[in-house]
Amino acid sequence: MKVYTKTGDTGTTALFGGTRVPKHHIRIESYGTVDELNSHIGLIRDQEINQLYKNVLIEVQDRLFTVGAILATPPEKETLKNGQPRLQNLGIVESDIEFLEKEIDTMEEALPQMTHFVLPGGHTTVSYCHIARCVCRRAERLATHLHELEPTDELVIKYLNRLSDYLFVLARKLSKDLNADEVQWIPRK
């Protein structure tokens, strides 16, 4: 199979099921941003961090491919001609969200309570986490916009929301692990 197909040379691309849409379609923006997020998470995983975090991030990357597949499937193509779901046995489930919540809770047990917002930075790896968190929030905003136009799996939106929380807490935990300064934002008076 060749990487280039030439079918997108006119500014359209195919969704799961074959429907062609403009490359700037909200559905493409949604799963394209999830793909961007996945790349940023790969960058975090490539850093010198605890293997436990790397294992969690691999699981997250796997789930993000699933999120992308869900977002790439328009509602009218969710079912095959034989009546079977196109993405049978592929989806985001409550336990995926609970997994992130458990990881967040575990990291937070080792962190001081937050009393102020935190400025992104302090260490390159921490900054990568904050960038991924911001991209995740953008993916969530796009997915909610898509959901308003064409209903999509609400667990996708919930997963992206929880993932951004996870990335924030991971940034804080890595700040602590790496002995990086965590600078609080204290508004001017």
N, C-alpha and C positions, 0 to 999 in steps of 0.2 A: 504494500500500500504506500503510495507516495504522500508526502507531507502536503504538497501543493495540489489543489484540485482545479484551480482556475474558476471555480463556480462562484467565488466571492469577488471576482474582479469588477463587478458592476455595483458593488456596495451593499449586497445582500448576503445573508447567511442562512443556513438551515437550522431549525430547531429539531429536537427529538421528534420523530414522526414525519419529518420532511417539510413542514411548513417553512416557507422562506419569508424573512422579514428584513427590514433595513438594519444595518450593523449598529445603528444608534438607537434601536428599539429598547424600551425600558427593560424588557426581559434579557436582552444581551448585556445591557449595562449592569443588571443585577448579577448574573452569573459571571460576567467578566470581572466585576469587583471582588467576587468571592474567589476567583482564580488569582487575582492580585494579592488578596489576603493570604491565600495559601502559599504564595511565593515568599511573602514577608515572614510567615511562620517558618518556612524552610530556612530562611536566613537566621532566625533566632536559634533554631535547632542545630545549625552549623557552628554555633558559638561554644566556648568552653563552659558548659553548664552541667549540672548534675544529670546523670543518665535518667533519673526518674522524670525530670521535666522533658527530656528528649522523648521518652516513651509516651508521655501524655501528648506532646505535640505531634507525634506520628499518628496517634489516634485521632487527634483534631484534624490533621490533614486528610485522613481517610474520610472523616465525616464531611469535610468541606467538599470533597469530590461528590459525595452523595447530595449535598445541598445544591451544588452546581447542576447535577443531573435533574433534580426536582425543578429548579428554576428554569432549566432549558426545555421543559416539557409543557406546552400549552394545554389548558384544561381539556380541549377537544381531542387531544391526542393521548390522554392519560390511560385510555383503555384500548387494547388491541382489537382487531376485528373479531377475534374469537371470544371477546368479553373479558379476557385476562388483563390485569393491570400491567401497563408497559413497564413499570418499575417494581414489578413483583419482588418481594423480599428486600427491597431497597428503600430505605426511608430513614428519617430521623424519628427516634422514639423517645419517650419520656426518660428512659434510662440513660440516654446520651446527655441529656440536660442534667440529670442527677449526678452523673459522673463529674461534670464540670463543677457543680455545686460542692461536691465532696472534696474535690481538689482545692477549691477556693477556701473552704472551711479549714482544711488541713494547713494551708499556707498561712491563713490569718491567725491561727493559734500561736504561731511563732513570731508574729509582728506586733509592734506597738499599735495601740488604737489610733486611728486617724482623727486628728483634730482640725486639720486644714487641708485644702487642696494641695497637691504636690506638683511642682514644676517638672515636666519631662526632662530627663537627662541624668547626669551623674556618672554614667558609664555607657559605652557604646551599646552593649547588649541590652541594657535597660532602655535606652533610646529606641532600639529596634522593637522592643515590646510596646512602647507607646505609639510608634508609627503603626504597628499592626493593629493596635486597639483603635486608632483613628480610622483606619481602612475598614475595620470590622463595623464600626458605627456607620460608616458610609454605606457598606453593604446592607446593613439593617435598614437604613433609611430607604434605599432603593427597593429592597424587598417589600417594605410596607407600602411604598408607592405602587409597585406592581400588584400587590394584594388588593389595593383599592380598585385597580383597573380590571384585573383578572384574578379571581380567588386562587390562592396557592396554599400549600400546607402551612398552617399557623405554627406548627412546631419548628419550622425553619426560622421563622422570625424570633421565636423564643430562644432557639439555640444560638442564633447570632447575638442576641442580647446578652445571654449568659456568657458567651465566649468573650465578648468585650470586657465583661467584669473579670473573667479569668485572666485575661491579658493584663489588665490593670494590676491585679493582685500579684501576678507573676512578676511584673516590673518592680513592685515594692519588695517582693521576696528576694529577687535577684539583687536589688540594691543592698539589702541586708547581707546576703551571701557573699557579695563581691566587695563589701565594705565601702560602698559608694555613698556619697552624700545624697541624702534625700532632702531637697530644698522645699520647704513649705512656702506656699503662696499666701502672703499676708497682705491684704489690700492696704493701700495708702489711706491715711486718715485725713 
